[in-house]
Amino acid sequence: MGRCATISLLLMCTILFFSVLIAFIAQPSCRIQQPAYVAYVAALSILSLISLVLLVHLIMLSKGYSVKSNVRSIRPDEVSLYVPMSYNNMLYLTQNGYYNVSNVVCHPIKRTLDLVQIRGLCPDLTYHVKLGGDMHSEIAYGDQRYGFGCNNGIIFCTTADADKVSKEIKKAMDPVLQLPCIKDNGSVSVTYRGVKLFDHRSDRLIKSSDNREFLTRNFDVYLRCNVTVSKNGVCVGMTIYDLVAEELLTKACIKAFKSGDWNTSEHARTAYAFFSMFCPGNYKRKRSSTKYSLLEEYMMGYIREHGKYESEYYANQAYKMIARTCINHLTDYSSYNKVYKNNYIDYAGNRVDFILHARIRDDTTFATVCAIASYDDHSTPSIRTNNFIRSLFDGTINERVLSTVDKWISQGNIGRSCRNVLSMYHYFSNKYDPCVSCACKELLGVVHHCSVETLIAVARAYVEKYVRKFVILDFGEYRTIDLGCLSKLCFRIDDRSKEGNEVDYMEEQVVTEQLDSLKLNDMTTGLGHATT
């Protein structure tokens, strides 16, 4: 029984108690017979006992954290943490009403929420909710408290300082909040993932020891990545560490160390800094070249004898070399199929879509190249990038280029059966658009024979190379914010979700009935053939 029902019953019992008491007092004592006297006393005793039980029940219900059903009950000065939940989970938590909660424990790693509901004199109820793997929390403070008011979920109101939390969150680039950690004592904290960028083209020097440690730790992860490279026409499996080490360990580099002139060589000093930070023995290697193994052994022997090279500038040069190698060889940065990931391009937080949209808008030839590259050739790995690039044409003056290219490629006599694209420049210019001719010349140069399939592949390589010039590495940076103690909870249930679930259920029922009907027809047909 909830608070409202308990208060209503308590008021009724109180009214009845005083009504009986007034009636008892109003009767002259000389006229009250023994049975009536006993009845009055029994009624007053029972009502007193019931009122006392209800009062104790109400006091127990008032303990713990209050649970509200209205988002507007959140004060403007409260820091709120919103955890999205499915409609079914919210129904599960509120199936018995909105009771106060004595204990809330959220495990961000296990992705579970344990909640103990206070039931007064009745036994408490414990709920275990499994949270979705893709769920992230949201934080709001001040006037932003209604930003998540139209979704299903739990809003945890805390005692944190809004200004302090706001400043902490604004320090991070593109922060993504994980699920909160709520302990038995009610303390709330949340970890967020920010982005830290490293621009290998910048002259910015990494001076802070904390930044050096962070970069070394994250580049260590990149150095272990496996890649496939072409060596003399043969695809060879290597690691990023292998590629960087081979680039650094030249004969001239080792000669500079043997002669003692390494401090006059930029290349040798970069190698010294690299191997001082990243020891070859810590990495699982994919190549077995005796030549490079001997060079590495000599380098590590030199470091053991003379100590590590502590230079901020050349450590930065080593970082840049690793970053360039990653961008040139890791598919997330170097493949057309991964352009849709929209990587960062500068410290301001701009992304690939920024430069692509600007050039598509201003350069018709480049827009045509992008239209050719993103033509739907039913290549599954390229679908996301194709859609991503085509979305950048929206609202630009070159939006018409898409339909022009699609019409040209889809023509049977000009498209896939055409083997000599260059010989048809004049035809393209007259019948379609000069932009097609210019794009083909830009892509193929002096090549005289090319299928449309090859043209699409060349266009994708062109876009890939253009994007690669701008992208920079990004690292995930995790920080934890203390949000103080939990003050109350707010359960938010959107009734529109219920309608959506009902619609889905009805559609599922219709489909099921249709399938059953088809199965019945098939069985009938089969029986007919069997009889024949």
Phi, psi and omega in degrees: 000128185279181183297315183297314180295321179295315179297319180297314179295322179296319177295318179298315179296321179296316179297315179297320180300311181289329177296314179295320181296318179294318179297322180293318181290326183291337180281131174299137185297333181287338182267349183280120178278165184301314180298320180293321179299315179297320180296316178299312181297318180296317180296315180295322180294315181296315180295323178295317180295316180297317180297320179296316178297316180295322179295316177297318179299318180293319179297318180293325178293334183279352180286169176077202182266130179290148180241123181250156176251001183240123181297330183289354175284353178280128181284153180298333183269003181270142172270122185247141179240119185258128177244112181292146177218160178287160180299320181295321178295321179292323175296321179298319182286334184250012184297333180254012179103181183262086178265154173297160184241132181269334184208131176230124178231123178245126180254103183294331180282312178287342182058051177230155177233121176252128186224126180254120184263127181281126181246021179070233179285345176279159179299139178295152178252136178250129180247137175241118183242129176269122182271149182295151182291337182257012183275138175229149180275166177231149181241144179217149179212150179065228185285357180271008190292344181260008184297332182248021187285357184250015181237162177282139178159181178250135177251119179264116177269133186237175180261015184292157176279120186299317181297318181295316180294319180300315180296321181294317181293321182292343177293332186269150175266126180049058182291140175237116183280135174278183176290147183288158173252112180245120185265174182301327182277004177089000178287140185239133173218155180220139178259136177235152178255115174258180181240132175243131187254152174226113181262110182288350179266349184276153176268006181297132183261131178278106185258323185293136178296328177296317178295320178300314181296318179298313181294317179299318180295319182282323176293331176302322178293316179297323182296338181273355182291140178269139178222164175244125180235159179265122177240108181056041178082002181245133179284126184235136176277128180218173172251164176300324178299317179302314184295317180293317181298319179294324179291327182276322187275074175264164178298321180296324180295310180294324178298323179295324178287320181294326181274351181082011182259019185299331183286356176258359183247122178300317183296315182294321181291324176295318178298318179301315180294319181297308183287341173290328181269325187235098182284133181302328182294346181271000187235140175278118188266153179251346179254157182230040181285121179297323181301310183286331177297318179294320179295320178295318179299319179296316181298315181292326175296321178296320180293319179297325183280320187252354179091169181285155182263108182262087179229120180297319183296311184282337170296320177295322178296322178294319177301317181297321179295319177296316181298316179299318180296319178298314183293327181280341188235334179282132186298329180298339181245336190249357185254141176300323183296344181253007180298330181297342179293345171057058183295164179286153180235348178200171182291344179285351179093006176292154184238181184301322182299334180296311182284324180293315180298318181297317183283326175298323180290323189259341187236105183295322179297314179296322178299321179293320176300316179295323178295319177294314182298324185266011177297136183286101179257019178062027176269106186306315181298339185263356187301313183296317180292320178302312180295322180298312182294318182293331178292338181283349178281342185302127176080005179261161180289344180263017180298331180294338183300326181301310181293325178298311181294317180298320180294320181295311184290326184284347179293125183298319184279349181245334189281252192290339179276351182279124180254343183241082185294318186296327182291350184252015179305313183297321179295316179300317184295322183279315187274324184250273187197139178301336182298328179295316179297315180297320180294319179296319178295321179296323184277321190258339179061242185265005179291135185253347181227127183197133174279163179295324177302316179293322179300318178297317180297319179293321179296321179292321177296325179295312179296318179301315181294321180296315181294321184298335180293338188252332189292150178230163181285148174229146180237147174277131180238120184257132177224154181242135179248132175273122182255018178076219183250154178287134180251321177195171179237154176227121179267126180244121178235124180265117182296338179295332177296323178298317179298319179297319179295321180293320178297315179300320181294317180297318178297320179297320179296318179298314180299318180298317179297320178296318179296318178298322179295317179297318179298319180296318178297318179298319180295320180296316179298317180298319179294324178297315178297321182295320180295318179299000000 
